[in-house]
Amino acid sequence: MRITVNLPSETLNEAQTLYKLKTRTAVLILALQRLIDAKKVEDLRLLRGKLRLDIDLKTLRKTRDQAA
């Protein structure tokens, strides 16, 4: 997909240099993926303490070890 965006050249160039990326497209893909990943982690952290899981760790480990 092609899009037109207005970005500060200095910021784009700095990111490209720091991460040793060959293209500006690679910089944007990396930045977007990092943004997505950060949001997913944040959403998971917000669930902490809100989910009730009835898990027996001994049984879980035993089942996992038998499958291996």
Distance bins in CASP14 RR format, pairs under 12 A and 6 or more apart:
PFRMAT RR
TARGET T0000
AUTHOR 0000-0000-0000
RMODE 2
METHOD distances of the structure
MODEL  1
1 25 0 0 0 0 0 1 0 0 0 0 0
1 28 0 0 0 0 0 1 0 0 0 0 0
1 29 0 0 0 0 0 1 0 0 0 0 0
2 25 0 0 0 0 0 1 0 0 0 0 0
3 25 0 0 0 0 0 1 0 0 0 0 0
3 28 0 0 0 0 1 0 0 0 0 0 0
3 32 0 0 0 0 0 1 0 0 0 0 0
5 11 0 0 0 0 0 1 0 0 0 0 0
5 12 0 0 0 0 1 0 0 0 0 0 0
5 24 0 0 0 0 0 1 0 0 0 0 0
5 25 0 0 0 0 0 1 0 0 0 0 0
5 27 0 0 0 0 0 1 0 0 0 0 0
5 28 0 0 0 0 1 0 0 0 0 0 0
5 31 0 0 0 0 0 1 0 0 0 0 0
5 32 0 0 0 0 0 1 0 0 0 0 0
6 12 0 0 0 0 0 1 0 0 0 0 0
7 13 0 0 0 0 0 1 0 0 0 0 0
7 14 0 0 0 0 0 1 0 0 0 0 0
7 15 0 0 0 0 1 0 0 0 0 0 0
7 16 0 0 0 0 0 1 0 0 0 0 0
7 24 0 0 0 0 1 0 0 0 0 0 0
7 27 0 0 0 0 1 0 0 0 0 0 0
7 28 0 0 0 0 1 0 0 0 0 0 0
7 31 0 0 0 0 1 0 0 0 0 0 0
8 14 0 0 0 0 1 0 0 0 0 0 0
8 15 0 0 0 0 0 1 0 0 0 0 0
9 15 0 0 0 0 0 1 0 0 0 0 0
9 16 0 0 0 0 0 1 0 0 0 0 0
9 24 0 0 0 0 1 0 0 0 0 0 0
9 27 0 0 0 0 0 1 0 0 0 0 0
10 16 0 0 0 0 0 1 0 0 0 0 0
10 17 0 0 0 0 0 1 0 0 0 0 0
11 17 0 0 0 0 0 1 0 0 0 0 0
11 18 0 0 0 0 0 1 0 0 0 0 0
11 24 0 0 0 0 0 1 0 0 0 0 0
11 27 0 0 0 0 1 0 0 0 0 0 0
11 28 0 0 0 0 0 1 0 0 0 0 0
11 31 0 0 0 0 1 0 0 0 0 0 0
12 18 0 0 0 0 0 1 0 0 0 0 0
12 19 0 0 0 0 0 1 0 0 0 0 0
12 21 0 0 0 0 0 1 0 0 0 0 0
12 23 0 0 0 0 0 1 0 0 0 0 0
12 24 1 0 1 0 0 0 0 0 0 0 0
12 25 0 0 0 0 0 1 0 0 0 0 0
12 26 0 0 0 0 0 1 0 0 0 0 0
12 27 1 0 0 1 0 0 0 0 0 0 0
12 28 0 0 0 0 1 0 0 0 0 0 0
12 30 0 0 0 0 0 1 0 0 0 0 0
12 31 0 0 0 0 1 0 0 0 0 0 0
13 19 0 0 0 0 0 1 0 0 0 0 0
13 21 0 0 0 0 0 1 0 0 0 0 0
13 24 0 0 0 0 1 0 0 0 0 0 0
13 27 0 0 0 0 1 0 0 0 0 0 0
14 21 0 0 0 0 0 1 0 0 0 0 0
14 24 0 0 0 0 0 1 0 0 0 0 0
14 27 0 0 0 0 1 0 0 0 0 0 0
14 31 0 0 0 0 0 1 0 0 0 0 0
15 21 1 0 0 1 0 0 0 0 0 0 0
15 23 0 0 0 0 0 1 0 0 0 0 0
15 24 0 0 0 0 1 0 0 0 0 0 0
15 26 0 0 0 0 1 0 0 0 0 0 0
15 27 1 0 1 0 0 0 0 0 0 0 0
15 28 0 0 0 0 1 0 0 0 0 0 0
15 29 0 0 0 0 0 1 0 0 0 0 0
15 30 1 0 0 1 0 0 0 0 0 0 0
15 31 1 0 0 1 0 0 0 0 0 0 0
15 34 0 0 0 0 0 1 0 0 0 0 0
16 22 0 0 0 0 1 0 0 0 0 0 0
16 23 1 0 0 1 0 0 0 0 0 0 0
16 24 1 0 0 1 0 0 0 0 0 0 0
16 25 0 0 0 0 0 1 0 0 0 0 0
16 26 1 0 0 1 0 0 0 0 0 0 0
16 27 1 0 1 0 0 0 0 0 0 0 0
16 28 0 0 0 0 1 0 0 0 0 0 0
16 29 0 0 0 0 0 1 0 0 0 0 0
16 30 0 0 0 0 1 0 0 0 0 0 0
16 31 0 0 0 0 0 1 0 0 0 0 0
17 24 0 0 0 0 0 1 0 0 0 0 0
17 27 0 0 0 0 1 0 0 0 0 0 0
18 27 0 0 0 0 1 0 0 0 0 0 0
18 30 0 0 0 0 0 1 0 0 0 0 0
18 31 0 0 0 0 0 1 0 0 0 0 0
19 26 0 0 0 0 1 0 0 0 0 0 0
19 27 1 0 0 1 0 0 0 0 0 0 0
19 28 0 0 0 0 0 1 0 0 0 0 0
19 29 0 0 0 0 0 1 0 0 0 0 0
19 30 1 0 0 1 0 0 0 0 0 0 0
19 31 0 0 0 0 1 0 0 0 0 0 0
19 33 0 0 0 0 0 1 0 0 0 0 0
19 34 0 0 0 0 0 1 0 0 0 0 0
20 26 0 0 0 0 1 0 0 0 0 0 0
20 27 0 0 0 0 0 1 0 0 0 0 0
20 30 0 0 0 0 0 1 0 0 0 0 0
21 27 1 0 1 0 0 0 0 0 0 0 0
21 28 0 0 0 0 1 0 0 0 0 0 0
21 29 0 0 0 0 1 0 0 0 0 0 0
21 30 1 0 0 1 0 0 0 0 0 0 0
21 31 0 0 0 0 0 1 0 0 0 0 0
22 29 0 0 0 0 0 1 0 0 0 0 0
22 30 0 0 0 0 0 1 0 0 0 0 0
23 29 0 0 0 0 1 0 0 0 0 0 0
23 30 0 0 0 0 0 1 0 0 0 0 0
24 30 0 0 0 0 0 1 0 0 0 0 0
24 31 0 0 0 0 0 1 0 0 0 0 0
25 31 0 0 0 0 0 1 0 0 0 0 0
25 32 0 0 0 0 0 1 0 0 0 0 0
26 32 0 0 0 0 0 1 0 0 0 0 0
26 33 0 0 0 0 0 1 0 0 0 0 0
27 33 0 0 0 0 0 1 0 0 0 0 0
27 34 0 0 0 0 0 1 0 0 0 0 0
28 34 0 0 0 0 0 1 0 0 0 0 0
28 35 0 0 0 0 0 1 0 0 0 0 0
29 35 0 0 0 0 0 1 0 0 0 0 0
29 36 0 0 0 0 0 1 0 0 0 0 0
30 36 0 0 0 0 0 1 0 0 0 0 0
30 37 0 0 0 0 0 1 0 0 0 0 0
31 37 0 0 0 0 0 1 0 0 0 0 0
31 38 0 0 0 0 0 1 0 0 0 0 0
32 38 0 0 0 0 0 1 0 0 0 0 0
32 39 0 0 0 0 0 1 0 0 0 0 0
33 39 0 0 0 0 0 1 0 0 0 0 0
33 40 0 0 0 0 0 1 0 0 0 0 0
34 40 0 0 0 0 0 1 0 0 0 0 0
34 41 0 0 0 0 0 1 0 0 0 0 0
35 41 0 0 0 0 0 1 0 0 0 0 0
35 42 0 0 0 0 0 1 0 0 0 0 0
36 42 0 0 0 0 0 1 0 0 0 0 0
36 43 0 0 0 0 0 1 0 0 0 0 0
37 43 0 0 0 0 0 1 0 0 0 0 0
37 44 0 0 0 0 0 1 0 0 0 0 0
38 44 0 0 0 0 0 1 0 0 0 0 0
38 45 0 0 0 0 0 1 0 0 0 0 0
39 45 0 0 0 0 0 1 0 0 0 0 0
39 46 0 0 0 0 0 1 0 0 0 0 0
40 46 0 0 0 0 0 1 0 0 0 0 0
40 47 0 0 0 0 0 1 0 0 0 0 0
41 47 0 0 0 0 0 1 0 0 0 0 0
41 48 0 0 0 0 0 1 0 0 0 0 0
42 48 0 0 0 0 0 1 0 0 0 0 0
43 50 0 0 0 0 0 1 0 0 0 0 0
44 50 0 0 0 0 0 1 0 0 0 0 0
44 51 0 0 0 0 0 1 0 0 0 0 0
47 53 0 0 0 0 0 1 0 0 0 0 0
53 60 0 0 0 0 0 1 0 0 0 0 0
54 60 0 0 0 0 0 1 0 0 0 0 0
55 61 0 0 0 0 0 1 0 0 0 0 0
55 63 0 0 0 0 0 1 0 0 0 0 0
55 64 0 0 0 0 0 1 0 0 0 0 0
56 62 0 0 0 0 1 0 0 0 0 0 0
56 63 0 0 0 0 1 0 0 0 0 0 0
57 63 0 0 0 0 0 1 0 0 0 0 0
57 64 0 0 0 0 0 1 0 0 0 0 0
58 64 0 0 0 0 0 1 0 0 0 0 0
58 65 0 0 0 0 0 1 0 0 0 0 0
59 65 0 0 0 0 0 1 0 0 0 0 0
59 66 0 0 0 0 0 1 0 0 0 0 0
60 66 0 0 0 0 0 1 0 0 0 0 0
60 67 0 0 0 0 0 1 0 0 0 0 0
61 67 0 0 0 0 0 1 0 0 0 0 0
61 68 0 0 0 0 0 1 0 0 0 0 0
62 68 0 0 0 0 0 1 0 0 0 0 0
END
